[in-house]
C-alpha cells in the first residue's frame, strides 16, 4: 500500500470518527499537487461529502465470575520426630524437654492445623503451632508413666481436632540424675 493511499485511509477513518462523535460536514478538495485533501473547513473548490454512518457494534459487558472454590491444600505426606531417635534418651530431672517435629508439607498453622503430642498414650492438653515442641514439667507429670521407658508420638490435627497424619511412634528413655550418698 503506497503512502498516499494510507494517508487517505487514515484521514477517512479519522473523519468517520469525527462524524460519529460530532456529525460535522467533511469537505473534499485537491491540493496544488493534485492529491485529495479532506477537511472540516471549506476551501475554494471543496465539495461537501456525504459520509455513511460507521458500523458500530455495542458489545455486552463481560459478567464478572464468582471466585471458584479455593483449591484444597495438599495433604500431609510425612510427619516425623526429628530430634529424638528411636530408643534414644532424654536427660531431664523435671520431665521438661524439647523435641523437633518435621512435616511435609510444612505445618499449615495459619489454616489452624496443630501438632498434638502423645506420651505413653496420653495426649498433652496443649497443641503446638510450630515444629518446635516444648514439653513442660507439669504436662510430663500428667501424661507419662513412672517407668524409665516411654512412648512418644505426634500427630497433625485440624481445627475440629480430626487427625490428618500421625508419626511413627518412638520409644525413648527418660534419664534422671540422682545423687548417691556415700556410705561412711
Backbone torsions as a table, in degrees:
resi	resn	phi	psi	omega
1	UNK	NA	126.6	-179.1
2	UNK	-79.6	167.1	-171.8
3	UNK	-64.4	-37.2	-177.7
4	UNK	-70.2	-34.7	177.2
5	UNK	-68.9	-38.5	178.1
6	UNK	-63.4	-44.2	178.7
7	UNK	-61.7	-40.9	178.9
8	UNK	-62.7	-44.2	-179.0
9	UNK	-65.7	-42.6	179.4
10	UNK	-64.6	-40.2	179.2
11	UNK	-65.2	-42.2	178.7
12	UNK	-62.5	-41.1	179.5
13	UNK	-64.0	-44.0	179.1
14	UNK	-63.7	-40.1	179.1
15	UNK	-68.2	-38.6	178.3
16	UNK	-62.0	-39.6	178.3
17	UNK	-65.7	-42.6	-179.1
18	UNK	-68.2	-32.9	177.0
19	UNK	-65.2	-42.0	179.9
20	UNK	-64.9	-43.1	-175.0
21	UNK	-77.3	-29.7	-176.7
22	UNK	-134.6	-4.0	-179.4
23	UNK	51.0	52.4	179.6
24	UNK	-89.4	161.4	175.9
25	UNK	-83.1	139.5	178.6
26	UNK	-113.9	138.5	-178.6
27	UNK	-114.9	140.9	177.3
28	UNK	-112.5	134.9	177.8
29	UNK	-150.1	177.5	178.4
30	UNK	-116.2	140.4	176.0
31	UNK	-87.9	-176.2	-176.0
32	UNK	-59.9	-29.6	-179.4
33	UNK	-88.4	-2.9	178.1
34	UNK	94.3	1.4	178.9
35	UNK	-75.2	145.6	178.9
36	UNK	-73.3	136.3	179.7
37	UNK	-126.6	133.9	175.9
38	UNK	-112.2	139.0	-177.1
39	UNK	-150.9	158.7	174.7
40	UNK	-94.0	3.4	178.1
41	UNK	-119.0	132.1	-179.8
42	UNK	-72.0	139.8	174.2
43	UNK	-123.3	172.5	179.9
44	UNK	-61.3	126.3	179.0
45	UNK	83.9	1.6	-179.6
46	UNK	-77.5	143.3	178.5
47	UNK	-112.6	135.0	175.0
48	UNK	-67.0	141.3	-179.9
49	UNK	-107.8	147.8	173.4
50	UNK	-103.8	111.2	-179.8
51	UNK	-98.2	141.1	176.3
52	UNK	-75.5	151.8	176.0
53	UNK	-62.7	136.5	179.0
54	UNK	-69.8	153.3	175.4
55	UNK	-77.0	118.6	179.9
56	UNK	-124.0	129.0	179.4
57	UNK	-111.3	125.5	175.4
58	UNK	-86.9	118.7	179.0
59	UNK	-92.4	140.2	178.6
60	UNK	-69.6	152.3	177.2
61	UNK	-66.4	141.2	179.5
62	UNK	-80.3	122.7	-178.8
63	UNK	-67.9	143.8	177.6
64	UNK	-77.0	135.6	178.4
65	UNK	-81.9	140.6	173.7
66	UNK	-73.2	141.7	179.8
67	UNK	-62.5	138.6	179.3
68	UNK	-74.1	173.9	179.0
69	UNK	-64.3	144.5	179.9
70	UNK	-64.7	142.5	179.1
71	UNK	-65.5	137.2	179.6
72	UNK	-67.6	140.3	178.8
73	UNK	-66.1	145.2	179.6
74	UNK	-63.0	147.3	-178.9
75	UNK	-69.5	152.7	174.3
76	UNK	-68.8	136.2	-178.2
77	UNK	-108.3	-20.8	176.1
78	UNK	-153.5	152.1	178.3
79	UNK	-149.1	128.1	-178.2
80	UNK	-148.7	152.8	171.2
81	UNK	-86.7	115.7	-170.4
82	UNK	-100.4	-7.6	-176.1
83	UNK	-110.6	0.2	-179.0
84	UNK	-136.6	121.6	-179.3
85	UNK	-81.0	155.9	174.1
86	UNK	-61.8	135.8	-176.8
87	UNK	69.9	16.5	178.8
88	UNK	-80.4	178.4	-177.9
89	UNK	-124.4	138.2	173.2
90	UNK	-110.2	124.2	178.1
91	UNK	-93.9	111.6	-179.8
92	UNK	-156.7	136.9	174.9
93	UNK	-92.5	-27.3	-174.8
94	UNK	-101.7	-16.4	-174.2
95	UNK	97.9	-5.0	178.6
96	UNK	-82.7	128.8	177.8
97	UNK	-159.2	170.9	-179.7
98	UNK	-124.3	148.3	172.9
99	UNK	-135.8	159.8	175.3
100	UNK	-113.2	138.2	-179.4
101	UNK	-119.9	135.0	-179.3
102	UNK	-121.3	132.9	177.2
103	UNK	-131.1	153.2	174.3
104	UNK	-126.9	121.6	-9.8
105	UNK	-66.0	174.4	-179.8
106	UNK	-57.5	153.7	-179.8
107	UNK	-55.2	129.1	179.4
108	UNK	-93.1	71.2	-178.2
109	UNK	-64.3	-34.7	-179.8
110	UNK	-63.5	-27.1	178.3
111	UNK	-86.0	-2.9	178.0
112	UNK	100.2	-0.2	178.6
113	UNK	-69.9	143.2	-178.6
114	UNK	-137.0	161.3	176.2
115	UNK	-98.9	127.8	176.2
116	UNK	-106.1	132.5	-178.8
117	UNK	-109.1	134.6	178.1
118	UNK	-122.1	127.5	176.6
119	UNK	-119.1	124.4	-179.9
120	UNK	52.4	36.7	177.0
121	UNK	84.4	0.1	-178.5
122	UNK	-110.5	121.6	180.0
123	UNK	-74.4	134.7	175.2
124	UNK	-68.7	148.6	-177.3
125	UNK	-67.8	-30.5	180.0
126	UNK	-86.2	148.6	171.9
127	UNK	-116.9	147.4	-170.9
128	UNK	-107.4	141.4	-178.8
129	UNK	-100.1	10.4	175.1
130	UNK	-148.3	171.4	-179.5
131	UNK	-79.2	-3.0	176.0
132	UNK	-92.6	106.3	-174.7
133	UNK	-107.8	124.8	178.8
134	UNK	-114.2	108.8	178.1
135	UNK	-85.3	124.2	-179.6
136	UNK	-84.2	157.4	-178.8
137	UNK	-57.5	-43.9	-178.1
138	UNK	-67.1	-31.3	176.6
139	UNK	-69.1	-41.2	178.1
140	UNK	-60.8	-46.7	-178.1
141	UNK	-60.8	-36.7	-178.3
142	UNK	-77.8	-28.4	-172.2
143	UNK	-103.0	-38.0	-171.1
144	UNK	-80.1	150.5	173.6
145	UNK	-81.5	173.9	-178.5
146	UNK	-82.1	-4.8	-179.7
147	UNK	-70.6	163.7	174.9
148	UNK	-79.8	-28.4	-179.4
149	UNK	-92.5	134.4	-177.6
150	UNK	-135.6	161.1	178.7
151	UNK	-117.4	131.6	-177.9
152	UNK	-125.8	134.5	177.6
153	UNK	-146.0	146.7	175.9
154	UNK	-123.5	157.1	178.1
155	UNK	-145.1	154.1	171.4
156	UNK	-102.2	128.9	179.7
157	UNK	-121.2	152.0	178.0
158	UNK	-89.2	-173.0	-175.7
159	UNK	-63.8	-24.8	179.1
160	UNK	-87.0	-5.4	-178.8
161	UNK	93.6	-0.7	179.7
162	UNK	-70.5	137.3	-179.9
163	UNK	-75.9	126.0	178.7
164	UNK	-94.5	-36.6	177.4
165	UNK	-161.6	149.1	176.9
166	UNK	-123.2	148.2	175.0
167	UNK	-80.5	167.1	171.2
168	UNK	-72.8	134.6	179.9
169	UNK	-69.4	147.3	174.9
170	UNK	-121.9	154.6	176.0
171	UNK	-103.9	136.4	176.3
172	UNK	-142.5	166.8	-178.3
173	UNK	-118.8	134.2	176.4
174	UNK	-93.1	118.3	180.0
175	UNK	-103.7	122.5	179.2
176	UNK	-113.8	131.7	178.7
177	UNK	-74.0	141.0	176.4
178	UNK	-129.1	153.3	176.8
179	UNK	-108.3	122.0	178.8
180	UNK	-92.3	141.4	174.8
181	UNK	-90.0	134.0	178.3
182	UNK	-74.3	139.8	176.8
183	UNK	-76.7	143.1	-179.0
184	UNK	-106.9	NA	NA
